[in-house]
């Protein structure tokens, strides 16, 4: 089977890139797999190229490249296919529209998979009709704004299938009413750790993820202050980079100083890969207000760490079995986080038992197992044969008319905004 993934930028760092690489590498063991990277901004992927996978960039944004230095007027023209409601719209243009459309229309693949809403729209509108069109959602439907949800409801109707990373989110997408589109929940995959499992005797709590407010590291630090008050020999390490302003990092550093935790709590910066760092701890923590899945939770569990996590929508509760391989606590409650941490900090045998369960239970997220679930979906769709996306003549005309109306409305809004800016 020939399978192609359409990815925003395979040369960066992020959860969607990592999960796509994991899946592509597993599928490539028995199938012909390609990752199409719309953008390229460095010589080689920061996370390495998956084994046996072909990588095809479409627009080279490196200084000195023909795409970057050229005077192609399409650079300055906004994208019309990639929806404005997708947060990456400013990085797309008439040039990306053309490059993606030309490549997809000629692509000889059995299955073409999109990895974000804007790219799913490209696949729905531009992929050749002989291919199975599968959209992936790595964020929850609730996290999209009203305009993006409107685009999804309308444009996803030309997909064959849509996959989400949690069953909870799959249920919300099924309620949208996407006729003929199969919606399945398939979680992200995480490979087995290449290091020895964590030692439950280590007096270290570890958290990892981008330093932004939704991760609520402020709650974790406040909860850890209660831990240190009773167990002063314990330490907290938070891994992750911040945004361009560095505001969140500065705020967290100030909070650590304010609570007198400078000797026990540290912001460690980025670590890639994280395996060796997870293995130095004995408890992992995730205190987000919401998670679309929770890759770091699975990563920690695959290293043998029990995870104390907020029971936020929608991922953690589908990963952690409370009081078996980790703990689930109320979101936004520093006291509840502290209590769960103290329970594990004060009982090494409990940490060991939960850590062993975490290592065993997280094997269900192994890339080979997850790849089989995706492959089963692809094979079922292929067996359905031609005509699987037919809307019928009347509905096809109506669909195209509605698409034209949406595009025109977006163009008029854009023109109005530009006129207002010029007036000021």
C-alpha positions as CSV (number, residue, x, y, z in Angstrom):
1,X,0.0,0.0,0.0
2,X,1.2,3.5,-0.8
3,X,0.5,6.0,2.0
4,X,1.3,9.7,2.0
5,X,1.0,12.1,5.0
6,X,0.6,15.9,4.4
7,X,2.4,17.7,7.2
8,X,2.7,21.5,7.8
9,X,6.5,21.5,8.5
10,X,8.3,18.2,9.1
11,X,11.5,20.1,9.9
12,X,10.3,21.6,13.2
13,X,9.5,20.2,16.6
14,X,6.1,19.4,18.0
15,X,3.6,16.7,19.0
16,X,1.9,16.4,15.6
17,X,5.3,16.0,13.9
18,X,6.4,13.4,16.5
19,X,3.2,11.3,16.3
20,X,3.2,11.5,12.4
21,X,6.9,10.3,12.4
22,X,6.1,7.4,14.8
23,X,3.1,6.3,12.7
24,X,4.9,6.7,9.4
25,X,7.9,4.7,10.6
26,X,5.7,1.8,11.8
27,X,3.8,1.7,8.6
28,X,7.0,1.8,6.5
29,X,8.0,-1.6,7.8
30,X,5.6,-3.2,5.4
31,X,4.3,-0.4,3.1
32,X,5.5,2.5,0.9
33,X,5.2,5.6,3.0
34,X,5.9,9.3,2.2
35,X,5.7,12.5,4.3
36,X,4.9,15.6,2.3
37,X,6.1,18.7,4.2
38,X,4.4,21.8,2.9
39,X,7.2,24.0,4.3
40,X,10.9,23.5,4.9
41,X,13.0,25.9,6.9
42,X,16.2,23.9,7.7
43,X,18.5,21.4,5.9
44,X,17.3,18.3,7.9
45,X,14.4,17.5,10.2
46,X,15.1,18.5,13.8
47,X,13.6,15.2,15.0
48,X,15.3,13.1,12.4
49,X,13.8,11.5,9.3
50,X,11.8,8.3,10.1
51,X,13.5,5.1,8.8
52,X,12.3,3.9,5.3
53,X,10.1,7.0,4.9
54,X,10.4,9.3,1.9
55,X,10.4,13.0,2.8
56,X,9.2,15.5,0.1
57,X,9.2,19.2,0.8
58,X,7.1,21.5,-1.3
59,X,8.1,25.1,-0.5
60,X,11.7,25.8,0.6
61,X,11.8,28.8,3.0
62,X,15.5,28.6,3.7
63,X,17.5,31.8,3.1
64,X,19.1,31.5,-0.3
65,X,16.5,29.1,-1.8
66,X,14.6,30.0,-5.0
67,X,11.3,30.0,-3.1
68,X,12.6,32.3,-0.4
69,X,14.6,34.8,-2.5
70,X,12.5,34.6,-5.6
71,X,10.2,37.4,-6.7
72,X,7.2,35.1,-7.2
73,X,4.1,37.4,-6.7
74,X,2.2,34.4,-5.3
75,X,4.1,34.8,-2.0
76,X,2.2,38.0,-1.3
77,X,-1.2,36.6,-2.3
78,X,-3.2,35.0,0.6
79,X,-4.1,31.4,0.4
80,X,-7.6,30.6,-0.9
81,X,-7.7,26.9,-0.3
82,X,-6.1,26.7,3.1
83,X,-8.8,28.2,5.4
84,X,-8.4,31.5,7.1
85,X,-9.8,30.1,10.3
86,X,-6.8,27.8,10.7
87,X,-4.2,29.5,12.9
88,X,-1.4,28.8,10.4
89,X,-3.1,30.7,7.6
90,X,-0.6,33.5,7.5
91,X,2.2,31.0,6.7
92,X,0.2,29.9,3.6
93,X,-0.2,31.7,0.3
94,X,-1.3,31.3,-3.3
95,X,2.1,29.6,-3.8
96,X,1.4,26.9,-1.2
97,X,-2.1,26.5,-2.7
98,X,-0.6,25.8,-6.1
99,X,2.2,23.5,-4.9
100,X,-0.1,21.4,-2.7
101,X,-2.8,21.2,-5.3
102,X,-0.4,20.2,-8.1
103,X,1.3,17.6,-6.0
104,X,-1.8,16.0,-4.6
105,X,-3.6,15.9,-8.0
106,X,-0.7,13.8,-9.4
107,X,0.1,11.8,-6.4
108,X,-0.1,8.0,-7.0
109,X,-1.0,7.0,-3.5
110,X,-3.7,4.7,-2.2
111,X,-4.2,6.8,1.0
112,X,-3.5,10.5,1.6
113,X,-3.6,11.6,5.2
114,X,-3.9,15.2,6.4
115,X,-2.6,16.2,9.8
116,X,-4.3,19.5,10.6
117,X,-7.6,21.2,9.6
118,X,-6.2,23.4,6.9
119,X,-4.4,20.4,5.3
120,X,-7.5,18.2,5.6
121,X,-9.3,20.8,3.6
122,X,-6.6,20.7,0.9
123,X,-7.0,16.9,0.7
124,X,-10.7,17.1,0.5
125,X,-10.6,19.6,-2.3
126,X,-7.5,18.8,-4.3
127,X,-6.5,15.1,-3.9
128,X,-7.1,12.9,-6.9
129,X,-10.4,11.0,-6.7
130,X,-8.8,7.5,-6.8
131,X,-7.2,8.0,-3.4
132,X,-8.6,7.4,0.0
133,X,-8.8,10.8,1.8
134,X,-8.3,10.7,5.6
135,X,-8.2,13.7,7.9
136,X,-6.5,13.6,11.3
137,X,-7.4,15.8,14.1
138,X,-4.7,16.3,16.8
139,X,-6.7,19.0,18.6
140,X,-10.2,18.7,20.1
141,X,-13.2,20.1,18.2
142,X,-13.9,22.4,21.2
143,X,-10.5,24.0,20.8
144,X,-11.3,25.3,17.3
145,X,-13.1,28.6,16.9
146,X,-16.5,29.1,15.5
147,X,-15.3,29.8,11.9
148,X,-13.0,26.7,11.9
149,X,-15.8,24.5,13.1
150,X,-18.0,25.9,10.3
151,X,-15.3,25.1,7.8
152,X,-14.9,21.6,9.2
153,X,-18.7,20.9,9.1
154,X,-18.8,21.9,5.5
155,X,-15.5,20.9,3.9
156,X,-14.8,17.6,5.7
157,X,-17.8,16.1,3.9
158,X,-15.5,15.1,1.0
159,X,-13.2,13.1,3.2
160,X,-13.6,9.3,3.5
161,X,-12.7,9.2,7.1
162,X,-11.6,11.4,10.1
163,X,-9.5,10.1,13.0
164,X,-9.3,11.7,16.4
165,X,-6.9,10.9,19.2
166,X,-9.6,10.3,21.8
167,X,-13.0,8.6,21.8
168,X,-14.4,11.6,23.6
169,X,-13.5,13.8,20.7
170,X,-14.7,11.3,18.2
171,X,-18.2,11.5,19.7
172,X,-18.2,15.3,19.3
173,X,-17.2,15.0,15.6
174,X,-19.9,12.4,15.0
175,X,-22.5,14.8,16.2
176,X,-21.5,17.3,13.6
177,X,-23.3,15.4,10.9
178,X,-20.7,14.5,8.3
179,X,-22.6,12.3,5.9
180,X,-20.6,9.3,4.7
181,X,-17.5,10.3,6.7
182,X,-16.3,7.6,9.0
183,X,-15.1,9.0,12.4
184,X,-12.7,6.8,14.4
185,X,-10.7,7.3,17.5
186,X,-7.1,6.1,17.2
187,X,-4.6,7.4,19.9
188,X,-1.1,8.7,19.2
189,X,1.7,6.2,19.4
190,X,4.9,6.3,21.5
191,X,7.8,3.9,20.9
192,X,9.2,1.8,23.8
193,X,11.9,3.6,25.7
194,X,15.5,2.9,24.7
195,X,16.6,3.4,28.4
196,X,16.2,1.3,31.5
197,X,12.9,2.0,33.3
198,X,12.9,4.7,36.0
199,X,14.1,3.9,39.5
200,X,11.2,4.4,41.9
201,X,13.8,5.3,44.6
202,X,14.7,8.6,42.9
203,X,13.3,11.6,44.7
204,X,12.5,13.6,41.6
205,X,9.2,14.7,40.1
206,X,9.3,15.5,36.3
207,X,7.0,17.4,34.0
208,X,7.6,18.2,30.3
209,X,5.8,20.4,27.7
210,X,5.9,23.8,26.3
211,X,5.9,26.6,28.8
212,X,2.5,28.2,28.3
213,X,-0.3,29.1,30.6
214,X,-2.6,26.2,29.6
215,X,-0.1,23.7,31.0
216,X,-0.6,25.3,34.5
217,X,2.9,24.8,35.8
218,X,2.1,27.4,38.3
219,X,-0.3,24.9,39.9
220,X,2.4,22.3,39.9
221,X,4.9,24.6,41.5
222,X,2.4,25.6,44.2
223,X,1.6,21.9,44.8
224,X,5.2,21.0,45.0
225,X,5.7,23.6,47.7
226,X,3.4,21.5,49.9
227,X,5.5,18.4,49.1
228,X,8.8,20.1,50.0
229,X,7.3,21.4,53.3
230,X,7.1,17.7,54.4
231,X,9.8,16.1,52.2
232,X,12.5,18.7,51.8
233,X,14.8,16.2,50.0
234,X,12.6,16.0,46.9
235,X,13.1,17.9,43.6
236,X,11.0,19.1,40.7
237,X,12.3,19.4,37.2
238,X,10.2,21.0,34.5
239,X,11.4,20.6,30.9
240,X,10.2,22.7,27.9
241,X,10.8,25.8,25.9
242,X,8.7,28.9,26.2
243,X,7.2,31.3,23.7
244,X,9.1,34.1,21.9
245,X,8.4,36.6,24.7
246,X,9.6,34.4,27.5
247,X,6.8,35.7,29.7
248,X,5.7,32.4,31.1
249,X,9.2,31.3,31.9
250,X,9.8,34.6,33.7
251,X,6.5,34.2,35.6
252,X,7.3,30.6,36.7
253,X,10.9,31.6,37.7
254,X,9.5,34.4,39.8
255,X,7.0,32.0,41.5
256,X,9.7,29.5,42.3
257,X,11.7,32.3,44.0
258,X,8.6,33.7,45.8
259,X,7.9,30.3,47.3
260,X,11.5,29.7,48.3
261,X,11.9,26.7,46.0
262,X,15.1,27.7,44.2
263,X,17.1,24.8,45.6
264,X,14.4,22.2,44.9
265,X,12.6,23.3,41.7
266,X,14.2,24.0,38.3
267,X,13.1,25.0,34.8
268,X,15.4,22.8,32.7
269,X,14.7,24.1,29.2
270,X,14.3,21.8,26.2
271,X,15.4,18.2,26.1
272,X,15.1,16.1,22.9
273,X,14.7,13.2,23.4
274,X,13.2,13.2,26.9
275,X,13.7,9.5,27.6
276,X,16.9,9.8,29.6
277,X,15.3,12.6,31.7
278,X,12.1,10.7,32.5
279,X,14.2,7.8,33.7
280,X,15.9,10.0,36.3
281,X,12.6,10.6,38.1
282,X,10.1,8.4,39.9
283,X,6.9,10.4,39.4
284,X,5.6,12.4,36.4
285,X,3.1,15.2,36.6
286,X,0.7,16.8,34.1
287,X,-1.4,19.7,35.3
288,X,-3.0,21.1,32.1
289,X,-6.4,22.8,32.0
290,X,-7.0,20.7,28.8
291,X,-5.2,18.3,26.6
292,X,-6.2,17.0,23.2
293,X,-4.3,13.7,24.1
294,X,-1.3,13.8,26.4
295,X,1.8,12.6,24.6
296,X,4.1,13.4,27.5
297,X,1.9,11.3,29.8
298,X,2.4,8.2,27.6
299,X,6.1,9.0,27.2
300,X,6.5,9.0,31.0
301,X,4.6,5.8,31.4
302,X,6.7,4.1,28.8
303,X,9.7,4.9,31.0
304,X,8.0,3.3,34.0
305,X,6.7,6.4,35.8
306,X,3.3,6.7,37.4
307,X,1.7,10.0,36.3
308,X,-0.2,12.4,38.5
309,X,-2.5,14.3,36.0
310,X,-5.4,16.6,36.1
311,X,-8.6,14.9,34.8
312,X,-9.0,17.5,32.1
313,X,-10.7,17.1,28.7
314,X,-10.1,15.0,26.8
315,X,-7.0,12.8,26.9
316,X,-5.7,11.9,30.3
317,X,-8.7,9.8,31.4
318,X,-8.3,7.6,28.3
319,X,-4.6,7.0,29.2
320,X,-4.4,6.7,33.0
321,X,-6.2,4.1,35.0
322,X,-6.7,6.0,38.3
323,X,-4.9,4.4,41.3
324,X,-3.6,1.7,39.1
325,X,-0.9,3.3,36.9
326,X,-1.3,6.9,38.0
327,X,-3.6,9.4,39.6
328,X,-6.3,11.7,38.1
329,X,-7.3,14.8,40.1
330,X,-9.5,17.9,39.6
331,X,-8.2,20.4,37.1
332,X,-7.2,23.7,38.6
333,X,-6.8,22.4,42.1
334,X,-3.3,22.8,43.5
335,X,-4.4,21.1,46.8
336,X,-5.6,18.0,45.0
337,X,-2.4,17.8,43.0
338,X,-0.3,18.1,46.1
339,X,-2.3,15.4,47.9
340,X,-1.8,13.0,45.0
341,X,1.9,13.8,44.8
342,X,2.3,13.3,48.6
343,X,0.6,10.0,48.4
344,X,3.2,8.7,46.0
345,X,6.1,10.6,47.5
346,X,5.5,9.0,50.9
347,X,5.2,5.4,49.7
348,X,8.1,4.0,47.6
349,X,6.4,0.6,47.2
350,X,3.3,2.3,45.8
351,X,5.5,4.3,43.3
352,X,7.1,1.0,42.3
353,X,3.8,-0.8,41.9
354,X,2.2,2.0,39.9
355,X,5.3,2.5,37.8
356,X,5.4,-1.2,36.8
357,X,1.7,-1.0,35.9
358,X,2.3,2.2,33.9
359,X,5.1,0.5,31.9
360,X,2.9,-2.6,31.2
361,X,-0.3,-0.7,30.3
362,X,1.3,1.9,28.1
363,X,2.4,-0.9,25.7
364,X,-1.0,-0.5,24.0
365,X,0.4,2.8,22.5
366,X,3.2,1.0,20.8
367,X,3.6,2.3,17.2
368,X,3.1,-1.2,15.7
369,X,-0.2,-1.6,17.5
370,X,-1.4,1.9,16.6
371,X,-0.3,1.4,12.9
372,X,-2.4,-1.7,12.7
373,X,-5.5,0.2,13.7
374,X,-4.9,2.9,11.1
375,X,-4.1,0.2,8.5
376,X,-7.3,-1.7,9.3
377,X,-9.3,1.5,8.6
378,X,-7.4,2.2,5.3
379,X,-8.0,-1.4,4.1
380,X,-11.8,-1.2,4.9
381,X,-12.1,2.0,3.0
382,X,-10.2,0.7,0.0
383,X,-12.5,-2.4,-0.1
384,X,-15.5,-0.1,-0.4
385,X,-14.5,0.6,-4.0
386,X,-15.2,3.6,-6.2
387,X,-18.1,6.1,-5.6
388,X,-17.5,6.1,-1.8
389,X,-17.5,10.0,-1.8
390,X,-20.3,10.5,-4.3
391,X,-22.7,13.2,-3.1
392,X,-25.0,12.7,-6.0
393,X,-25.4,15.3,-8.8
394,X,-27.7,17.7,-6.9
395,X,-25.7,17.6,-3.7
396,X,-22.4,18.0,-5.6
397,X,-23.7,21.2,-7.3
398,X,-25.0,22.5,-4.0
399,X,-21.7,21.7,-2.2
400,X,-19.7,23.5,-4.8
401,X,-22.0,26.5,-4.7
402,X,-21.7,26.7,-0.9
403,X,-17.9,26.4,-1.2
404,X,-17.9,29.3,-3.6
405,X,-20.0,31.4,-1.3
406,X,-17.8,30.7,1.7
407,X,-14.7,31.6,-0.3
408,X,-16.3,34.8,-1.6
409,X,-17.3,35.8,2.0
410,X,-13.8,35.3,3.3
411,X,-12.3,37.3,0.4
412,X,-14.7,40.2,1.1
413,X,-13.9,40.2,4.8
414,X,-10.2,40.2,4.0
415,X,-10.7,43.2,1.6
416,X,-12.7,45.1,4.2
417,X,-10.0,44.6,6.9
418,X,-7.3,45.8,4.5
419,X,-9.3,48.9,3.6
420,X,-9.8,49.7,7.3
421,X,-6.1,49.3,7.9
422,X,-5.2,51.6,5.0
423,X,-7.7,54.2,6.3
424,X,-5.9,54.3,9.6
